Amino acid sequence: MKKLNKLSIVGYGAGDAANNLAFTTATMFLLVYYTDVAGISAAAAGTLLLVVRLFDAFADVFAGRIVDRTFSKRFGKFRPFIMFGSIPLLLLSVATFSVPQLGESGTLLYAYVTYAALGLAYSLVNIPYGSLAGAMTQDPGERAKLGSARMVGALLVGSSLGIFVAPLVKPGADLQSTFTTITLIFVVIGTALYFFTALTAKERVHRDVPNVTFKQSVDTLKTNKPLMMLCLSSFFFLTGYLALTSVQLYYLRDVLGRLDLYPVLSIIQLALTFVLAAFMPRLVRSIGKKSVYIYSSFITVTGGVIIFFAPAGQIWIGFSGLVISLVGVLAVNIVVWALEADTVEYGEWKTGVRTEGITYALFSFTRKSGQAVGGALAAYALALGGYKSGAVQTPEALSAIQFAAGAIPAVLTILAVLVMSKYKLTDAKHAEILSEIRARRANPAAAGGAADANGGTAAPKPLASHSN
């Protein structure tokens, strides 16, 4: 297949920059916004994050089915969602960070409704966006480039938030005005980025079945063991990562007493992203995506251990733990999207039907579930430690923050590695699968891929060497 041009790679990365104007803003600041601005208790906020993000996960499956059932001759399968869902998504981000004072119950209800609506809108844009990578190319190196591009886009936004917004989250500041202004600006920027993606990142992979039935979706998921293992591993990894992300600001502000280091961490994060994005395709070709995932996870574990055990007075030891953990997280988040795209071909090889939508949706479902649990665990840790907004924190509260930022990510990442060590869809096996899929397309009668009565294809016999 022809290599992707630079514009399509940059365009794809722009889509995740747009996604993270809503997503990263929420993961970085929503817990702080709820506790310090909206006046919601840490325990209630933790329950809110858990419930809504679990709803979010099911919304991903719903979105995946809609995507699999949709096809436009003009725009393809995925780009219509990106174009027409972008503005509602970004406007709901404004609403989520504009909680009015309606009394304890009214405020909490408003927070639930707006955050749930934001999650549904995000699913209807992000599932098609994530699925698009698998439809742009089947080359592992090119997919690594797309993974790097989306990571660069996401981290440009994340770093900008850390550099310019995080320092504003300090006692006495008018945070409501700050968040309202920022999210309104993001509506304009995000819309432009989404449309740039839709105009440049186009589908090029052949599909025999444009509209996938529910039965075909279920059949694909039932036979896709690598997808299930990747989902489980990602659940553990994302649970730990979101626990860290949710309390990172608390850790720098309250444990280390150096909120001014948040912009420094964001600049380091940005520099690391560009370095890893340039280096990752070569590393993938050298040792394979699975090895990159496992080794990078161990780096994350090391950082978590340092964060947990570093005394509060040892600022640079604690900060180095954050940086080390960040290196591992960035590397995993680059390679994991290419791993997910590989499972699409595995499902097609097993069943004869490409189901990018439901495959990505299930993957996103488990990731969202991990995010829900991770954010909730972080909030509950704050509540159990006795965290009080605007007060000098007790030693118990500081220990709880360190536990959420260090111990939880380290333990859960180890579990992610244990699952991933059993993952069988290596790059070599993926190449074999691609070869057989292409052979079937060239000679469908010999491959047993005749159309069935429903317009699909009969499930062809898989390679004997791929029992998993």
DAZI-V990431 format. One record per pair of residues at least 6 apart in sequence whose C-alpha atoms are under 7 Angstrom apart, sorted by the first residue. I is the first residue (numbers start at 1). J is the second residue. D is the distance in Angstrom with one decimal. If there is no record, write none. Layout:
i | j | d
I | J | D
I | J | D
This chain:
i | j | d
4 | 142 | 6.9
7 | 200 | 6.6
8 | 200 | 5.0
8 | 201 | 4.7
9 | 146 | 5.9
9 | 149 | 6.4
10 | 149 | 6.4
11 | 196 | 6.0
11 | 197 | 4.5
11 | 200 | 5.5
11 | 201 | 5.8
12 | 146 | 6.9
12 | 149 | 6.8
12 | 150 | 6.6
12 | 197 | 5.4
12 | 201 | 5.5
13 | 149 | 4.4
13 | 150 | 4.0
13 | 152 | 6.7
13 | 153 | 5.0
14 | 153 | 5.6
14 | 193 | 5.6
14 | 194 | 7.0
14 | 197 | 6.1
15 | 193 | 6.1
15 | 194 | 5.3
15 | 197 | 5.4
16 | 150 | 5.3
16 | 153 | 5.5
16 | 154 | 5.4
17 | 153 | 4.2
17 | 154 | 4.6
17 | 156 | 7.0
17 | 157 | 5.9
18 | 190 | 4.6
18 | 193 | 5.7
18 | 194 | 6.1
20 | 154 | 5.7
20 | 157 | 6.5
21 | 157 | 6.5
21 | 186 | 6.2
21 | 190 | 6.8
22 | 90 | 6.5
22 | 93 | 5.8
24 | 158 | 6.3
27 | 245 | 6.9
27 | 246 | 6.3
28 | 245 | 6.2
28 | 246 | 5.9
31 | 45 | 6.8
31 | 246 | 6.8
34 | 40 | 5.4
34 | 45 | 6.6
35 | 41 | 5.7
35 | 42 | 6.0
35 | 389 | 6.8
36 | 389 | 5.9
37 | 175 | 6.8
37 | 176 | 6.7
38 | 99 | 6.2
42 | 379 | 5.8
42 | 382 | 6.8
42 | 383 | 5.6
43 | 379 | 6.3
43 | 380 | 5.8
43 | 383 | 5.6
45 | 379 | 7.0
46 | 375 | 6.8
46 | 376 | 4.4
46 | 379 | 4.7
46 | 380 | 6.0
47 | 376 | 6.3
48 | 112 | 6.6
49 | 372 | 6.1
49 | 375 | 6.4
49 | 376 | 5.9
50 | 372 | 4.6
50 | 373 | 5.9
50 | 375 | 7.0
50 | 376 | 5.2
52 | 112 | 6.9
52 | 115 | 6.9
52 | 116 | 5.5
53 | 368 | 6.3
53 | 369 | 6.6
53 | 372 | 4.7
54 | 368 | 6.9
54 | 369 | 5.5
54 | 372 | 5.9
56 | 116 | 6.9
56 | 119 | 5.2
56 | 120 | 6.2
56 | 368 | 6.7
57 | 365 | 4.3
57 | 366 | 6.9
57 | 368 | 5.1
57 | 369 | 5.8
58 | 365 | 6.4
59 | 120 | 5.6
59 | 123 | 6.2
60 | 123 | 5.2
60 | 127 | 6.7
60 | 361 | 5.1
60 | 364 | 6.5
60 | 365 | 5.7
61 | 358 | 6.6
61 | 361 | 5.0
61 | 362 | 6.1
61 | 365 | 6.6
63 | 123 | 6.1
63 | 124 | 5.3
63 | 127 | 6.6
64 | 127 | 6.4
64 | 357 | 4.4
64 | 358 | 4.4
64 | 361 | 4.9
65 | 357 | 6.6
65 | 358 | 5.9
67 | 77 | 6.9
67 | 78 | 7.0
67 | 128 | 6.6
67 | 357 | 5.5
68 | 211 | 5.9
68 | 212 | 5.3
68 | 355 | 6.5
68 | 357 | 5.2
68 | 358 | 6.7
69 | 211 | 4.7
69 | 212 | 5.5
69 | 213 | 7.0
70 | 77 | 6.1
70 | 211 | 6.1
71 | 77 | 4.5
71 | 210 | 6.2
71 | 211 | 6.6
76 | 203 | 7.0
78 | 128 | 4.8
78 | 129 | 6.7
78 | 132 | 6.2
79 | 198 | 5.3
81 | 124 | 6.6
81 | 125 | 5.6
81 | 128 | 6.6
82 | 125 | 5.2
82 | 129 | 6.8
82 | 194 | 6.3
82 | 198 | 6.6
83 | 194 | 6.5
83 | 195 | 5.9
83 | 198 | 6.5
85 | 121 | 7.0
85 | 124 | 6.8
85 | 125 | 5.8
86 | 125 | 6.8
86 | 191 | 6.1
86 | 194 | 6.7
87 | 187 | 6.8
87 | 191 | 6.2
89 | 118 | 6.2
89 | 121 | 5.1
89 | 122 | 6.0
90 | 187 | 5.2
91 | 187 | 6.4
92 | 114 | 6.8
92 | 118 | 5.3
93 | 118 | 6.3
93 | 183 | 6.5
94 | 180 | 6.3
94 | 183 | 5.1
94 | 184 | 6.3
95 | 114 | 6.4
96 | 111 | 6.7
96 | 114 | 5.2
96 | 115 | 5.6
97 | 179 | 6.3
97 | 180 | 6.6
98 | 180 | 6.6
99 | 107 | 6.6
99 | 110 | 6.8
99 | 111 | 6.5
100 | 107 | 6.4
101 | 107 | 5.8
127 | 357 | 6.7
127 | 360 | 6.5
127 | 361 | 6.0
128 | 357 | 6.7
130 | 360 | 6.7
131 | 356 | 5.3
131 | 357 | 5.8
131 | 360 | 5.8
132 | 203 | 6.9
133 | 146 | 6.9
134 | 341 | 5.0
134 | 356 | 7.0
135 | 203 | 5.1
135 | 204 | 6.0
135 | 205 | 5.0
136 | 202 | 6.3
136 | 203 | 4.7
136 | 204 | 5.0
136 | 205 | 6.0
137 | 143 | 6.7
137 | 204 | 6.6
137 | 205 | 6.2
141 | 281 | 5.5
141 | 285 | 6.9
143 | 338 | 5.5
144 | 280 | 7.0
144 | 281 | 5.3
144 | 335 | 6.5
144 | 338 | 5.8
145 | 281 | 6.3
147 | 334 | 5.0
147 | 335 | 6.3
147 | 337 | 5.8
147 | 338 | 6.3
148 | 277 | 4.6
148 | 334 | 5.4
151 | 334 | 5.9
152 | 273 | 6.0
152 | 274 | 6.6
155 | 270 | 6.2
155 | 273 | 6.9
156 | 270 | 6.4
159 | 266 | 4.4
159 | 267 | 6.3
159 | 269 | 6.6
159 | 270 | 5.9
162 | 262 | 5.9
162 | 263 | 5.2
162 | 266 | 5.3
163 | 262 | 6.8
163 | 263 | 3.9
163 | 266 | 5.9
166 | 262 | 6.7
167 | 259 | 6.6
167 | 260 | 6.4
169 | 175 | 6.8
171 | 390 | 6.4
207 | 354 | 6.5
209 | 353 | 6.4
209 | 456 | 6.0
212 | 355 | 7.0
217 | 355 | 6.5
217 | 358 | 6.4
220 | 347 | 5.3
220 | 351 | 6.3
223 | 350 | 6.9
224 | 346 | 6.8
224 | 347 | 5.7
225 | 468 | 6.0
226 | 343 | 6.5
226 | 423 | 6.3
226 | 424 | 6.7
226 | 425 | 6.2
226 | 468 | 6.9
227 | 343 | 5.6
229 | 419 | 6.6
229 | 420 | 6.9
229 | 423 | 6.5
230 | 420 | 6.9
231 | 363 | 5.3
231 | 366 | 5.7
232 | 366 | 7.0
233 | 416 | 4.2
233 | 417 | 7.0
233 | 419 | 5.6
233 | 420 | 6.0
234 | 367 | 6.0
234 | 416 | 6.6
235 | 366 | 5.3
235 | 367 | 5.2
235 | 369 | 6.8
235 | 370 | 4.6
236 | 370 | 6.4
236 | 412 | 5.2
236 | 413 | 6.2
236 | 415 | 6.4
236 | 416 | 5.2
237 | 412 | 6.1
237 | 413 | 5.0
237 | 416 | 5.6
238 | 367 | 6.1
238 | 370 | 5.1
238 | 371 | 5.7
239 | 370 | 4.1
239 | 371 | 5.3
239 | 373 | 5.9
239 | 374 | 4.1
240 | 374 | 5.8
240 | 408 | 5.6
240 | 409 | 3.6
240 | 412 | 5.5
240 | 413 | 6.5
241 | 409 | 5.8
242 | 371 | 5.4
242 | 374 | 4.9
242 | 375 | 5.6
243 | 374 | 4.4
243 | 375 | 5.2
243 | 377 | 6.5
243 | 378 | 5.0
243 | 404 | 5.8
243 | 405 | 6.2
243 | 408 | 7.0
243 | 409 | 6.8
244 | 404 | 6.2
244 | 405 | 4.2
244 | 406 | 7.0
244 | 409 | 6.6
246 | 375 | 5.9
246 | 378 | 6.5
247 | 378 | 6.6
247 | 401 | 6.6
247 | 404 | 7.0
247 | 405 | 6.2
248 | 405 | 6.6
251 | 401 | 6.2
251 | 402 | 6.8
252 | 258 | 5.4
252 | 259 | 5.2
252 | 262 | 7.0
253 | 259 | 4.4
255 | 312 | 5.5
255 | 398 | 5.7
256 | 312 | 5.6
256 | 313 | 6.7
256 | 315 | 5.5
273 | 330 | 6.8
276 | 331 | 6.8
284 | 292 | 6.9
288 | 427 | 6.1
289 | 335 | 6.2
289 | 339 | 6.9
290 | 426 | 6.8
293 | 332 | 5.2
293 | 335 | 6.7
294 | 417 | 5.8
296 | 328 | 4.4
296 | 331 | 6.0
296 | 332 | 6.1
297 | 328 | 5.6
297 | 332 | 6.9
297 | 413 | 6.3
297 | 417 | 6.8
299 | 324 | 6.6
299 | 325 | 6.2
299 | 328 | 5.0
300 | 324 | 6.6
300 | 325 | 4.1
300 | 326 | 6.9
300 | 328 | 4.6
300 | 329 | 6.2
300 | 410 | 6.9
301 | 325 | 6.9
301 | 410 | 4.4
301 | 413 | 6.4
302 | 325 | 6.9
303 | 321 | 4.3
303 | 322 | 6.1
303 | 324 | 4.9
303 | 325 | 4.2
304 | 321 | 6.4
304 | 325 | 6.2
304 | 406 | 4.0
304 | 407 | 6.0
304 | 409 | 6.1
304 | 410 | 5.0
305 | 406 | 5.8
305 | 407 | 6.4
305 | 410 | 6.4
306 | 318 | 6.5
306 | 321 | 5.0
307 | 318 | 5.1
307 | 321 | 5.1
307 | 322 | 6.7
307 | 402 | 6.6
307 | 405 | 6.8
307 | 406 | 4.9
308 | 402 | 5.2
308 | 403 | 5.9
308 | 406 | 4.5
308 | 407 | 5.7
310 | 317 | 6.2
310 | 318 | 5.4
342 | 430 | 6.8
344 | 354 | 6.6
344 | 355 | 6.6
344 | 356 | 5.9
344 | 359 | 6.5
346 | 433 | 7.0
347 | 354 | 6.9
348 | 354 | 4.9
349 | 433 | 6.6
349 | 437 | 6.2
349 | 462 | 6.5
350 | 459 | 6.6
350 | 460 | 6.7
350 | 462 | 5.8
351 | 459 | 4.3
351 | 460 | 6.3
352 | 457 | 5.9
352 | 458 | 6.7
352 | 459 | 5.2
352 | 460 | 6.2
353 | 457 | 6.9
378 | 404 | 5.2
381 | 400 | 5.4
381 | 401 | 6.9
381 | 404 | 6.4
382 | 397 | 6.4
382 | 400 | 5.8
382 | 401 | 6.3
385 | 396 | 5.1
385 | 397 | 4.1
385 | 400 | 5.2
386 | 397 | 5.4
387 | 393 | 6.4
387 | 397 | 5.3
424 | 468 | 6.5
440 | 447 | 5.1
444 | 450 | 6.6
447 | 460 | 6.4
448 | 458 | 6.8
448 | 460 | 5.5
449 | 457 | 5.4
449 | 458 | 5.3
449 | 459 | 6.8
449 | 460 | 6.0
450 | 457 | 5.7
450 | 458 | 6.0
451 | 457 | 4.4
451 | 458 | 6.4
452 | 458 | 6.1
